[in-house]
Amino acid sequence: MRAREVVLGLAVGAAGCGGGLPLLHPAHVEPEGQVTGGVGVSGQMVVGAASRTLQQARENTSQGSAVAGSSAGLYRQGALAAAGLAPGVAPWMGARVGLGQRSEAGLTYSARTLRLDGRHALGTGAVALSLGLGGQALLARREEGAALRGVDLAGVSGYGLDAPVVVGWR
């Protein structure tokens, strides 16, 4: 019976796999009043077929050629690569504060995303299980490098909620 519960738990956990972002925090929460933070730079590169498609779309734009016929599909793929993969270098920063009662709150900015979250940890020893609720906003962005004619990435924005469950040990 125990093995079946473990397999069921793993299956449920894997069922929601998708485009998750790194949380940038462990399962253990900060003590009350304790503040931690970090800053840095992250980079995202586009490689392979997506890189070639994006480069060809940029070349079409720089040459002023009409985007029609067979090149229109390639151009759309390049626009999707620019919007979805967002190549470039960006800053990130985050801070967390212990609220007491084994709870904490955090605020993180990472390139195009602003995230505010709160969470509570079960367990104070070597092993902790934290349950959280976070809200994030995907901020509009300016396209870096050669812009694609007719593609305005400033309107690519949105928001969402997440409920992370994190297990950790020290």
Contact map, one row per residue, 1 for C-alpha under 8 A:
11111000000000000000000000000000000000000000000000000000000000000000000000000000000000000000000000000000000000000000000000000000000000000000000000000000000000000000000000
11111100000000000000000000000000000000000000000000000000000000000000000000000000000000000000000000000000000000000000000000000000000000000000000000000000000000000000000000
11111110000000000000000000000000000000000000000000000000000000000000000000000000000000000000000000000000000000000000000000000000000000000000000000000000000000000000000000
11111111000000000000000000000000000000000000000000000000000000000000000000000000000000000000000000000000000000000000000000000000000000000000000000000000000000000000000000
11111111100000000000000000000000000000000000000000000000000000000000000000000000000000000000000000000000000000000000000000000000000000000000000000000000000000000000000000
01111111110000000000000000000000000000000000000000000000000000000000000000000000000000000000000000000000000000000000000000000000000000000000000000000000000000000000000000
00111111111000000000000000000000000000000000000000000000000000000000000000000000000000000000000000000000000000000000000000000000000000000000000000000000000000000000000000
00011111111100000000000000000000000000000000000000000000000000000000000000000000000000000000000000000000000000000000000000000000000000000000000000000000000000000000000000
00001111111110000000000000000000000000000000000000000000000000000000000000000000000000000000000000000000000000000000000000000000000000000000000000000000000000000000000000
00000111111111000000000000000000000000000000000000000000000000000000000000000000000000000000000000000000000000000000000000000000000000000000000000000000000000000000000000
00000011111111100000000000000000000000000000000000000000000000000000000000000000000000000000000000000000000000000000000000000000000000000000000000000000000000000000000000
00000001111111110000000000000000000000000000000000000000000000000000000000000000000000000000000000000000000000000000000000000000000000000000000000000000000000000000000000
00000000111111111000000000000000000000000000000000000000000000000000000000000000000000000000000000000000000000000000000000000000000000000000000000000000000000000000000000
00000000011111111000000000000000000000000000000000000000000000000000000000000000000000000000000000000000000000000000000000000000000000000000000000000000000000000000000000
00000000001111111000000000000000000000000000000000000000000000000000000000000000000000000000000000000000000000000000000000000000000000000000000000000000000000000000000000
00000000000111111100000000000000000000000000000000000000000000000000000000000000000000000000000000000000000000000000000000000000000000000000000000000000000000000000000000
00000000000011111111000000000000000000000000000000000000000000000000000000000000000000000000000000000000000000000000000000000000000000000000000000000000000000000000000000
00000000000000011111000000000000000000000000000000000000000000000000000000000000000000000000000000000000000000000000000000000000000000000000000000000000000000000000000000
00000000000000001111100000000000000000000000000000000000000000000000000000000000000000000000000000000000000000000000000000000000000000000000000000000000000000000000000000
00000000000000001111110000000000000000000000000000000000000000000000000000000000000000000000000000000000000000000000000000000000000000000000000000000000000000000000000000
00000000000000000011111000000000000000000000000000000000000000000000000000000000000000000000000000000000000000000000000000000000000000000000000000000000000000000000000000
00000000000000000001111100000000000000000000000000000000000000000000000000000000000000000000000000000000000000000000000000000000000000000000000000000000000000000000000000
00000000000000000000111110000000000000000000000000000000000000000000000000000000000000000000000000000000000000000000000000000000000000000000000000000000000000000000000000
00000000000000000000011111000000000000000000000000000000000000000000000000000000000000000000000000000000000000000000000000000000000000000000000000000000000000000000000000
00000000000000000000001111100000000000000000000000000000000000000000000000000000000000000000000000000000000000000000000000000000000000000000000000000000000000000000000000
00000000000000000000000111111000000000000000000000000000000000000000000000000000000000000000000000000000000000000000000000000000000000000000000000000000000000000000010100
00000000000000000000000011111000000000000000000000000000000000000000000000000000000000000000000000000000000000000000000010000001110000000000000000000000000000000000011110
00000000000000000000000001111100000000000000000000000000000000000000000000000000000000000000000000000000000000000000000010010001110000000000000000000000000000000000000100
00000000000000000000000001111110000000000000000000000000000000000000000000000000000000000000000001000111000000000000000110000000010000000000000000000000000000000000000000
00000000000000000000000000011111111000000000000000000000000000000000000000000000000000000000000111100111000000000000000000000000000000000000000000000000000000000000000000
00000000000000000000000000001111110000000000000000000000000000000000000000000000000000000000000001110100000000000000000000000000000000000000000000000000000000000000000000
00000000000000000000000000000111110000000000000000000000000000000000000000000000000000000000000011111101000000000000000000000000000000000000000000000000000000000000000000
00000000000000000000000000000111111000000000000000000000000000000000000000000000000000000000000011110000000000000000000000000000000000000000000000000000000000000000000000
00000000000000000000000000000111111100000000000000000000000000000000000000000000000000000000000011000000000000000000000000000000000000000000000000000000000000000000000000
00000000000000000000000000000100111110000000000000000000000000000000000000000000000000000000001111000000000000000000000000000000000000000000000000000000000000000000000000
00000000000000000000000000000000011111000000000000000000000000000000000000000000000000000000001110000000000000000000000000000000000000000000000000000000000000000000000000
00000000000000000000000000000000001111100000000000000000000000000000000000000000000000000000111100000000000000000000000000000000000000000000000000000000000000000000000000
00000000000000000000000000000000000111110000000000000000000000000000000000000000000000000000111000000000000000000000000000000000000000000000000000000000000000000000000000
00000000000000000000000000000000000011111000000000000000000000000000000000000000000000000011110000000000000000000000000000000000000000000000000000000000000000000000000000
00000000000000000000000000000000000001111100000000000000000000000000000000000000000000000011100000000000000000000000000000000000000000000000000000000000000000000000000000
00000000000000000000000000000000000000111110000000000000000000000000000000000000000000001111000000000000000000000000000000000000000000000000000000000000000000000000000000
00000000000000000000000000000000000000011111000000000000000000000000000000000000000000001111000000000000000000000000000000000000000000000000000000000000000000000000000000
00000000000000000000000000000000000000001111100000000000000000000000000000000000000000111100000000000000000000000000000000000000000000000000000000000000000000000000000000
00000000000000000000000000000000000000000111110000000000000000000000000000000000000011111000000000000000000000000000000000000000000000000000000000000000000000000000000000
00000000000000000000000000000000000000000011111000000000000000000000000000000000000000110000000000000000000000000000000000000000000000000000000000000000000000000000000000
00000000000000000000000000000000000000000001111101100000000000000000000000000000000010100000000000000000000000000000000000000000000000000000000000000000000000000000000000
00000000000000000000000000000000000000000000111111110000000000000000000000000000000000000000000000000000000000000000000000000000000000000000000000000000000000000000000000
00000000000000000000000000000000000000000000011111110000000000000000000000000000000000000000000000000000000000000000000000000000000000000000000000000000000000000000000000
00000000000000000000000000000000000000000000001111111000000000000000000000000000000000000000000000000000000000000000000000000000000000000000000000000000000000000000000000
00000000000000000000000000000000000000000000011111111100000000000000000000001100100000000000000000000000000000000000000000000000000000000000000000000000000000000000000000
00000000000000000000000000000000000000000000011111111110000000000000000000000000100000000000000000000000000000000000000000000000000000000000000000000000000000000000000000
00000000000000000000000000000000000000000000001111111111000000000000000000000000000000000000000000000000000000000000000000000000000000000000000000000000000000000000000000
00000000000000000000000000000000000000000000000011111111100000000000000001101100100000000000000000000000000000000000000000000000000000000000000000000000000000000000000000
00000000000000000000000000000000000000000000000001111111110000000000000000101110110000000000000000000000000000000000000000000000000000000000000000000000000000000000000000
00000000000000000000000000000000000000000000000000111111111000000000000000000100000000000000000000000000000000000000000000000000000000000000000000000000000000000000000000
00000000000000000000000000000000000000000000000000011111111100000000000001100100000000000000000000000000000000000000000000000000000000000000000000000000000000000000000000
00000000000000000000000000000000000000000000000000001111111110000000000001100110000000000000000000000000000000000000000000000000000000000000000000010000000000000000000000
00000000000000000000000000000000000000000000000000000111111111000000000000000100000000000000000000000000000000000000000000000000000000000000000001110000000000000000000000
00000000000000000000000000000000000000000000000000000011111111100000000000000000000000000000000000000000000000000000000000000000000000000000000000000000000000000000000000
00000000000000000000000000000000000000000000000000000001111111111110000000000000000000000000000000000000000000000000000000000000000000000000000000000000000000000000000000
00000000000000000000000000000000000000000000000000000000111111111000000000000000000000000000000000000000000000000000000000000000000000000000000000111000000000000000000000
00000000000000000000000000000000000000000000000000000000011111111000000000000000000000000000000000000000000000000000000000000000000000000000000001000000000000000000000000
00000000000000000000000000000000000000000000000000000000001111111000000000000000000000000000000000000000000000000000000000000000000000000000000000000000000000000000000000
00000000000000000000000000000000000000000000000000000000000111111100000000000000000000000000000000000000000000000000000000000000000000000000000000000000000000000000000000
00000000000000000000000000000000000000000000000000000000000111111110000000000000000000000000000000000000000000000000000000000000000000000000000000000000000000000000000000
00000000000000000000000000000000000000000000000000000000000100011111000000000000000000000000000000000000000000000000000000000000000000000000000000000000000000000000000000
00000000000000000000000000000000000000000000000000000000000100001111101100100000000000000000000000000000000000000000000000000000000000000000000000000000000000000000000000
00000000000000000000000000000000000000000000000000000000000000000111111100000000000000000000000000000000000000000000000000000000000000000000000000000000000000000000000000
00000000000000000000000000000000000000000000000000000000000000000011111110000000000000000000000000000000000000000000000000000000000000000000000000000000000000000000000000
00000000000000000000000000000000000000000000000000000000000000000001111111000000000000000000000000000000000000000000000000000000000000000000000000000000000000000000000000
00000000000000000000000000000000000000000000000000000000000000000011111111100000000000000000000000000000000000000000000000000000000000000000000000000000000000000000000000
00000000000000000000000000000000000000000000000000000000000000000011111111110000000000000000000000000000000000000000000000000000000000000000000000000000000000000000000000
00000000000000000000000000000000000000000000000000000000000000000000111111111000000000000000000000000000000000000000000000000000000000000000000000000000000000000000000000
00000000000000000000000000000000000000000000000000001001100000000000011111111100000000000000000000000000000000000000000000000000000000000000000000000000000000000000000000
00000000000000000000000000000000000000000000000000001101100000000010001111111110000000000000000000000000000000000000000000000000000000000000000000000000000000000000000000
00000000000000000000000000000000000000000000000000000000000000000000000111111111000000000000000000000000000000000000000000000000000000000000000000000000000000000000000000
00000000000000000000000000000000000000000000000001001100000000000000000011111111100000000000000000000000000000000000000000000000000000000000000000000000000000000000000000
00000000000000000000000000000000000000000000000001001111110000000000000001111111110000000000000000000000000000000000000000000000000000000000000000000000000000000000000000
00000000000000000000000000000000000000000000000000000100100000000000000000111111111000000000000000000000000000000000000000000000000000000000000000010010000000000000000000
00000000000000000000000000000000000000000000000000000000000000000000000000011111111110000000000000000000000000000000000000000000000000000000000000000000000000000000000000
00000000000000000000000000000000000000000000000001101100000000000000000000001111111111000000000000000000000000000000000000000000000000000000000000000000000000000000000000
00000000000000000000000000000000000000000000000000000100000000000000000000000111111111100000000000000000000000000000000000000000000000000000001000000000000000000000000000
00000000000000000000000000000000000000000000000000000000000000000000000000000011111111000000000000000000000000000000000000000000000000000000000000000000100100000000000000
00000000000000000000000000000000000000000000000000000000000000000000000000000001111111000000000000000000000000000000000000000000000000000000000000000000000000000000000000
00000000000000000000000000000000000000000001010000000000000000000000000000000001111111100000000000000000000000000000000000000000000000000000000000000000000000000000000000
00000000000000000000000000000000000000000001000000000000000000000000000000000000111111110000000000000000000000000000000000000000000000000000000000000000000000000000000000
00000000000000000000000000000000000000000011110000000000000000000000000000000000010011111000000000000000000000000000000000000000000000000000000000000000000000000000000000
00000000000000000000000000000000000000000011100000000000000000000000000000000000000001111100000000000000000000000000000000000000000000000000000100000000000000000000000000
00000000000000000000000000000000000000001111000000000000000000000000000000000000000000111110000000000000000000000000000000000000000000000000000000000000000000000000000000
00000000000000000000000000000000000000001110000000000000000000000000000000000000000000011111000000000000000001100000000000000000000000000000000000000000000000000000000000
00000000000000000000000000000000000000111100000000000000000000000000000000000000000000001111100000000000000001100000000000000000000000000000000000000000000000000000000000
00000000000000000000000000000000000000111100000000000000000000000000000000000000000000000111110000000000000111100000000000000000000000000000000000000000000000000000000000
00000000000000000000000000000000000011110000000000000000000000000000000000000000000000000011111000000000000111000000000000000000000000000000000000000000000000000000000000
00000000000000000000000000000000000011100000000000000000000000000000000000000000000000000001111100000000011110000000000000000000000000000000000000000000000000000000000000
00000000000000000000000000000000001111000000000000000000000000000000000000000000000000000000111110000000011100000000000000000000000000000000000000000000000000000000000000
00000000000000000000000000000100001110000000000000000000000000000000000000000000000000000000011111000001111000000000000000000000000000000000000000000000000000000000000000
00000000000000000000000000000101111100000000000000000000000000000000000000000000000000000000001111100001110000000000000000000000000000000000000000000000000000000000000000
00000000000000000000000000001111111000000000000000000000000000000000000000000000000000000000000111110111100000000000000000000000000000000000000000000000000000000000000000
00000000000000000000000000000111100000000000000000000000000000000000000000000000000000000000000011111111100000000000000000000000000000000000000000000000000000000000000000
00000000000000000000000000000011100000000000000000000000000000000000000000000000000000000000000001111111000000000000000000000000000000000000000000000000000000000000000000
00000000000000000000000000000001000000000000000000000000000000000000000000000000000000000000000000111110000000000000000000000000000000000000000000000000000000000000000000
00000000000000000000000000001111000000000000000000000000000000000000000000000000000000000000000001111111000000000000000111010000000000000000000000000000000000000000000000
00000000000000000000000000001100000000000000000000000000000000000000000000000000000000000000000001111111100000000000011110000000000000000000000000000000000000000000000000
00000000000000000000000000001101000000000000000000000000000000000000000000000000000000000000000111110111110000000000011100000000000000000000000000000000000000000000000000
00000000000000000000000000000000000000000000000000000000000000000000000000000000000000000000000111100011111000000001111000000000000000000000000000000000000000000000000000
00000000000000000000000000000000000000000000000000000000000000000000000000000000000000000000011110000001111100000011110000000000000000000000000000000000000000000000000000
00000000000000000000000000000000000000000000000000000000000000000000000000000000000000000000011100000000111110000111100000000000000000000000000000000000000000000000000000
00000000000000000000000000000000000000000000000000000000000000000000000000000000000000000001111000000000011111001111000000000000000000000000000000000000000000000000000000
00000000000000000000000000000000000000000000000000000000000000000000000000000000000000000001110000000000001111111110000000000000000000000000000000000000000000000000000000
00000000000000000000000000000000000000000000000000000000000000000000000000000000000000000111100000000000000111111100000000000000000000000000000000000000000000000000000000
00000000000000000000000000000000000000000000000000000000000000000000000000000000000000000111000000000000000011111000000000000000000000000000000000000000000000000000000000
00000000000000000000000000000000000000000000000000000000000000000000000000000000000000000000000000000000000011111100000000000000000000000111100000000000000000000000000000
00000000000000000000000000000000000000000000000000000000000000000000000000000000000000000000000000000000000111111110000000000000000000011110000000000000000000000000000000
00000000000000000000000000000000000000000000000000000000000000000000000000000000000000000000000000000000001111011111000000000000000000011110000000000000000000000000000000
00000000000000000000000000000000000000000000000000000000000000000000000000000000000000000000000000000000011110001111100000000000000001111000000000000000000000000000000000
00000000000000000000000000000000000000000000000000000000000000000000000000000000000000000000000000000000111100000111110000000000000001110000000000000000000000000000000000
00000000000000000000000000000000000000000000000000000000000000000000000000000000000000000000000000000000111000000011111000000000000111100000000000000000000000000000000000
00000000000000000000000000000000000000000000000000000000000000000000000000000000000000000000000000000011110000000001111100000000000111000000000000000000000000000000000000
00000000000000000000000000000000000000000000000000000000000000000000000000000000000000000000000000000011100000000000111110000000011110000000000000000000000000000000000000
00000000000000000000000000001000000000000000000000000000000000000000000000000000000000000000000000000111000000000000011111000000011100000000000000000000000000000000000000
00000000000000000000000000111000000000000000000000000000000000000000000000000000000000000000000000000110000000000000001111110001111000000000000000000000000000000000000000
00000000000000000000000000000000000000000000000000000000000000000000000000000000000000000000000000000100000000000000000111110001110000000000000000000000000000000000000000
00000000000000000000000000000000000000000000000000000000000000000000000000000000000000000000000000000000000000000000000011111011100000000000000000000000000000000000000000
00000000000000000000000000010000000000000000000000000000000000000000000000000000000000000000000000000100000000000000000011111111000000000000000000000000000000000000000000
00000000000000000000000000000000000000000000000000000000000000000000000000000000000000000000000000000000000000000000000000111111000000000000000000000000000000000000000000
00000000000000000000000000000000000000000000000000000000000000000000000000000000000000000000000000000000000000000000000000011111000000000000000000000000000000000000000011
00000000000000000000000000000000000000000000000000000000000000000000000000000000000000000000000000000000000000000000000000111111100000000000000000000000000000000000001111
00000000000000000000000000110000000000000000000000000000000000000000000000000000000000000000000000000000000000000000000011111111110000000000000000000000000000000000001110
00000000000000000000000000110000000000000000000000000000000000000000000000000000000000000000000000000000000000000000000011100011111000000000000000000000000000000000111100
00000000000000000000000000111000000000000000000000000000000000000000000000000000000000000000000000000000000000000000001111000001111100000000000000000000000000000001111000
00000000000000000000000000000000000000000000000000000000000000000000000000000000000000000000000000000000000000000000001110000000111110000000000000000000000000000011110000
00000000000000000000000000000000000000000000000000000000000000000000000000000000000000000000000000000000000000000000111100000000011111000000000000000000000000000011100000
00000000000000000000000000000000000000000000000000000000000000000000000000000000000000000000000000000000000000000000111000000000001111100000000000000000000000001111000000
00000000000000000000000000000000000000000000000000000000000000000000000000000000000000000000000000000000000000000011110000000000000111110000000000000000000000001111000000
00000000000000000000000000000000000000000000000000000000000000000000000000000000000000000000000000000000000000000011100000000000000011111000000000000000000000111100000000
00000000000000000000000000000000000000000000000000000000000000000000000000000000000000000000000000000000000000001111000000000000000001111100000000000000000000111000000000
00000000000000000000000000000000000000000000000000000000000000000000000000000000000000000000000000000000000000001110000000000000000000111110000000000000000011110000000000
00000000000000000000000000000000000000000000000000000000000000000000000000000000000000000000000000000000000000011100000000000000000000011111000000000000000111100000000000
00000000000000000000000000000000000000000000000000000000000000000000000000000000000000000000000000000000000000011100000000000000000000001111100000000000000111000000000000
00000000000000000000000000000000000000000000000000000000000000000000000000000000000000000000000000000000000000010000000000000000000000000111110000000000111110000000000000
00000000000000000000000000000000000000000000000000000000000000000000000000000000000000000000000000000000000000010000000000000000000000000011111000000000111100000000000000
00000000000000000000000000000000000000000000000000000000000000000000000000000000000000000000000000000000000000000000000000000000000000000001111100000000110000000000000000
00000000000000000000000000000000000000000000000000000000000000000000000000000000010000000000000000000000000000000000000000000000000000000000111111100000110000000000000000
00000000000000000000000000000000000000000000000000000000000000000000000000000000000000010000000000000000000000000000000000000000000000000000011111100000000000000000000000
00000000000000000000000000000000000000000000000000000000000000000000000000000000000000000000000000000000000000000000000000000000000000000000001111100000000000000000000000
00000000000000000000000000000000000000000000000000000000010001000000000000000000000000000000000000000000000000000000000000000000000000000000001111110000000000000000000000
00000000000000000000000000000000000000000000000000000000010010000000000000000000000000000000000000000000000000000000000000000000000000000000001111111010000000000000000000
00000000000000000000000000000000000000000000000000000000110010000000000000000010000000000000000000000000000000000000000000000000000000000000000001111110000000000000000000
00000000000000000000000000000000000000000000000000000000000010000000000000000000000000000000000000000000000000000000000000000000000000000000000000111110000000000000000000
00000000000000000000000000000000000000000000000000000000000000000000000000000000000000000000000000000000000000000000000000000000000000000000000000011111000000000000000000
00000000000000000000000000000000000000000000000000000000000000000000000000000010000000000000000000000000000000000000000000000000000000000000000000111111100000000000000000
00000000000000000000000000000000000000000000000000000000000000000000000000000000000000000000000000000000000000000000000000000000000000000000000000000111111000000000000000
00000000000000000000000000000000000000000000000000000000000000000000000000000000001000000000000000000000000000000000000000000000000000000001111000000011111100000000000000
00000000000000000000000000000000000000000000000000000000000000000000000000000000000000000000000000000000000000000000000000000000000000000001111000000001111110000000000000
00000000000000000000000000000000000000000000000000000000000000000000000000000000000000000000000000000000000000000000000000000000000000000001100000000001111110000000000000
00000000000000000000000000000000000000000000000000000000000000000000000000000000001000000000000000000000000000000000000000000000000000000111100000000000111111000000000000
00000000000000000000000000000000000000000000000000000000000000000000000000000000000000000000000000000000000000000000000000000000000000001111000000000000011111100000000000
00000000000000000000000000000000000000000000000000000000000000000000000000000000000000000000000000000000000000000000000000000000000000001110000000000000000111110000000000
00000000000000000000000000000000000000000000000000000000000000000000000000000000000000000000000000000000000000000000000000000000000000111100000000000000000011111000000000
00000000000000000000000000000000000000000000000000000000000000000000000000000000000000000000000000000000000000000000000000000000000000111000000000000000000001111100000000
00000000000000000000000000000000000000000000000000000000000000000000000000000000000000000000000000000000000000000000000000000000000011110000000000000000000000111110000000
00000000000000000000000000000000000000000000000000000000000000000000000000000000000000000000000000000000000000000000000000000000000011100000000000000000000000011111000000
00000000000000000000000000000000000000000000000000000000000000000000000000000000000000000000000000000000000000000000000000000000001111000000000000000000000000001111100000
00000000000000000000000000000000000000000000000000000000000000000000000000000000000000000000000000000000000000000000000000000000011111000000000000000000000000000111110000
00000000000000000000000000000000000000000000000000000000000000000000000000000000000000000000000000000000000000000000000000000000111100000000000000000000000000000011111000
00000000000000000000000001100000000000000000000000000000000000000000000000000000000000000000000000000000000000000000000000000000111000000000000000000000000000000001111100
00000000000000000000000000100000000000000000000000000000000000000000000000000000000000000000000000000000000000000000000000000011110000000000000000000000000000000000111110
00000000000000000000000001110000000000000000000000000000000000000000000000000000000000000000000000000000000000000000000000000011100000000000000000000000000000000000011111
00000000000000000000000000100000000000000000000000000000000000000000000000000000000000000000000000000000000000000000000000000111000000000000000000000000000000000000001111
00000000000000000000000000000000000000000000000000000000000000000000000000000000000000000000000000000000000000000000000000000110000000000000000000000000000000000000000111
